[in-house]
Amino acid sequence: MTPRLWHMNADFETELAAGAHAYRRPQAFVSINRRLAPHLLWLAVEGDALLVEERPSESFQSDAARRGVELLTLDAAQHEQHQADRIFTPWGWTPRMVALGGQVGASVLPVPLEVVRRVNSKLWSHALEQELGIEMGGARIAASFEELAEALAHACPRVDDKWVIKSPFGFAARERVLGRGARLEGAQATWARRQFAVGATLIFQPWLERVREYGVTFEIISGGEINLIGISDLQTNGAGTGTGYLLGRKIDSGRRAGLERMARAVGARLFQEGYTGPAGMDALEHASGLHPLLEINARYTMGFVALAIERALKPRTPTLWELK
């Protein structure tokens, strides 16, 4: 197996939203990428390397050495002679990642970036829900404030009806607003108007009270084969922000089979669009049943990491792995 040169770019969606020429990485993401980079060790195998942006901590170095994974700073990678023998593997493909892989001399095999941008948009996954006949009741795409207000008033007429409005490239509870009732006002209205002012289209959905959230991870091979990795058990707070993963909790066999069928259908459509590589599909079990397709991430996800940890630890009872 050809070794990989891994790199963390957790600001993947933020760059996609900004566009190829407008993006400047926010300082906050420098810290986030630094914090999350060690998680890539769970995906790496002996002989791989991780590209990091500054000298790694002693504990990071120790963990990598124990796994037989090399840690390389950007300066070091540019002077190493063997990077061409490694496949550059970012968290997700963006213009900056294509350039970075070439900069360090690694083998760069990206998916066409216009495909990556298209299939990671929530507008694409919403259209796929409609195509598959599983669209969430009351969900709407809105290209104007008036359309958004109409959708909200129709789907959430009662004062305690909860809802969420998302931007196409929001992730990890970013670039979205939550609210209640039939009126769009205050900070939520201001946020929406700003989005529309720059030409955005937004996704409105009634809020579904979570019972359990599933993350199906899979790899789409170049010939179209869908390699199912597993189903992670994401834990979130009341606002839907991920807090960790529950490792070792059983999944009903019927539920597992249904989720895997949906993941194969999603994977097949991603392949038809021209995407190959890692992907994750989220599904939400709620009080009234299952919404089988909540979101698609055509990149690596923390679900891949959680499943790798679960396979390594083999917990006998459900055990929480907290996201830090």
Protein Blocks (a to p, Z undefined) as FASTA:
>chain_A
ZZddddddfklmmmmmnopklpccdfklmmmmmmmmmmmmmmpcehiacddfbdcdfklm
mmmmmnopacddfklmmmpcklmmpccddfbdcfklmmmmmmnopacddddfklmmmmmp
mklmmmmmmmnopacehiacdfbfklmmmmmmmmmmbfklccddddfkbgehiaiadded
jbdehjllmmmmmmmmnopacddddddddfbdcdddddddfkopacdfbdcdddddfkop
afbdcehiacdfklmmmmmmmmmmmmmmmmmnopacdddddddddfklccfbfbccdddd
fklmmmmmmmmnopabdcddddZZ
